[in-house]
Amino acid sequence: MRTLTFWILTAFALPMAQGAPRTEQPRAERLALPNSEQGYAVVSVGEDVDLDSPSPLLFWFHGTGGNPNIGIAGARSNWIAVGMSYPRKEDRNSGADYGQQLWDLCTQVQAQLDKRGWKFSTRVVGGMSRGGWASFHVGATAKDGPDGIVIFAAGKDPGYPLPPVKRKQPSSVLIGAGETDPNYPHAQLACSFFNKAGAQVTYEEWLGHGHTYGASPRVLAWLDVQAAKRDETFSKACDQFLLDELAACKTDSFANYLRLRHLIRDPRFPHAQEKHRELVRSRGMSFSKNAELSQSIEELGFLQKLVAREAEFFDDRQFDVSLIADLQTRFTKLAKQSKDPGIRARAAYGALRAQKMHRIYSEQEKVYKSDAFQQKMHQLATLQEQYQQADPNTKPTLLAEIQKHRKEIADIKFKTSMGAFRNAEWINPDEVPNELKAAIEDDPKDSLRPYLGIGF
């Protein structure tokens, strides 16, 4: 896992209904988890947790090469967090079973905590990178699964079907991606996936950053909403937040239009009164009717369509290099022509992602057309024909040869495609074309800007 950038920023915090913490409660310890890679989980109790009252519980899966840790829960002191390990390799299943295996490990830990008399107001599964992929599988497949999930620097597996209706779906989903993360398109797909599944999706995008995550205001607000007691105080705080944001958007400007669009996807928005939510919507509609803003609003919609198209390449695994080149051209054109600096920068980063995608899959095409690769494919086809006609005594030997060739071919495909994405950041500063440098250098990176993926 690459170096983790972890920003702690200030944020609007919802009032929590918390009792006085017990004076002798455990703060961090290991719990045995025999059927897992490391054989243990790490349990941490936040300083403001009252173990006599129900508390929010986070199961956090670490990234590749890491060890059990509490992840994003370290940014809030009113959570109980469990740093999880993964199922052992020899026990691990693929597909839908994997999500259930991960959740079963979580429930094994919870069973130990239940015996202590601890109570939980909500259960969330989260993770970064490898842990984010794990969270996706839990949210998509686990029966009687968690109330919420967190996916950072990861996303939806390609071609994955929507979860069945007759199971407990995560009601709240937080997805975050760095703008230059190789997993960025998969994060967009995860937003669409869980929106279609009926979850309340909050999306965060770390502008100009790669394979990372951070405790940004939007992330902290999501944690606070999950931990909050749903009472009158909570509702009033959400109402006041919306009214304060609305008051800051009195003048017609594209920046204020974006701010209101961003607000509608805020985790506090659904918990405010409908009359206040309607005020936000109607104000946004008034912006959209302003002729002076029409071009920027139209460009925003075009940018979002390009991001969605980029994500579709990964979901379909249809890497037609000519179509990718066209995507790069469209991103670049928008980066050069838009009047809004935020749109120019977002389009420039999109062009750079498409540039890398085009380079990787152009190289892959060359490999597939090479004599060495074609010979391997021919050898595999020959072995498969021999296997069909072979007698039972020779079939085991032929099957071993077939499996060997399949693995070699799969390794080549991975190395020349997804492996190339995972083993390098999207953007090498030395490879940024001059026509895009200005757009990136002028990027305001305003934390109040909406983030322009599918989840916006």
CORWO-V816973 format. One record per backbone hydrogen bond with DSSP energy under -0.5 kcal/mol. NH is the residue of the N-H (numbers start at 1). CO is the residue of the C=O. If there is no record, write none. Layout:
BEGIN
nh: [NH,NH]
co: [CO,CO]
END
This chain:
BEGIN
nh: [5,6,7,9,9,18,25,29,31,33,36,36,37,41,42,43,43,44,45,46,46,48,49,51,53,55,56,57,58,59,60,60,61,62,66,73,74,75,76,79,80,81,81,82,83,84,84,91,92,92,97,98,99,100,101,102,103,104,105,106,107,108,109,110,111,112,112,113,114,115,116,117,118,121,122,124,125,126,127,128,129,131,133,134,135,136,137,138,139,140,141,142,142,145,145,147,148,149,150,151,152,152,153,156,160,167,169,171,172,173,174,175,176,177,179,180,181,184,187,188,189,190,191,192,193,194,195,196,197,198,199,200,201,202,204,206,207,209,212,213,215,216,220,221,222,223,224,225,226,227,228,231,235,236,237,238,239,240,241,242,243,244,245,246,247,248,249,250,253,257,258,259,260,261,262,263,264,265,265,266,269,270,271,272,276,277,278,279,280,281,282,283,284,285,286,287,288,289,290,291,293,294,294,297,298,299,300,301,302,303,304,305,306,307,308,309,310,311,312,313,314,315,316,317,318,319,320,321,324,325,326,327,328,329,330,331,332,333,334,335,336,337,338,341,344,345,346,347,348,349,350,351,352,353,354,355,356,357,358,359,360,361,362,363,364,365,366,367,368,369,370,370,374,375,376,377,378,379,380,381,382,383,384,385,386,387,388,389,390,390,394,395,396,398,399,400,401,402,403,404,405,406,407,408,409,410,411,412,413,414,415,416,417,417,419,420,420,421,422,423,424,426,428,429,431,432,433,436,437,438,440,441,442,443,449,452,456]
co: [3,4,5,7,215,16,22,43,41,39,33,34,86,31,83,29,41,81,27,44,79,77,46,49,50,119,78,122,80,124,58,82,126,84,63,70,71,72,73,76,56,44,79,58,42,60,82,88,88,89,94,95,95,96,97,98,99,100,101,102,103,104,105,106,107,108,109,109,110,111,113,114,113,55,55,57,148,59,150,61,152,128,129,130,131,132,133,134,135,136,137,137,138,142,168,123,123,172,125,174,127,150,176,186,157,165,167,147,147,200,149,202,151,204,206,209,178,181,183,184,185,186,187,188,189,190,191,192,193,195,194,171,199,173,175,177,205,206,210,5,7,214,216,217,218,219,220,221,222,223,224,229,231,232,233,234,235,236,237,238,239,240,241,242,243,244,246,247,251,253,254,255,256,257,258,259,260,261,262,263,266,266,268,269,273,273,274,275,276,277,278,279,280,281,282,283,284,285,287,289,290,290,291,293,294,295,296,297,298,299,300,301,302,303,304,305,306,307,308,309,310,311,312,313,313,317,318,319,320,321,322,323,324,325,326,327,328,329,330,331,332,333,334,339,340,341,342,343,344,345,346,347,348,349,350,351,352,353,354,355,356,357,358,359,360,361,362,363,364,365,366,367,370,371,372,373,374,375,376,377,378,379,380,381,382,383,384,385,386,387,391,391,392,394,395,396,397,398,399,400,401,402,403,404,405,406,407,408,409,410,411,412,413,414,414,414,417,417,418,419,421,180,426,427,428,429,431,433,433,434,436,437,438,440,446,450,453]
END
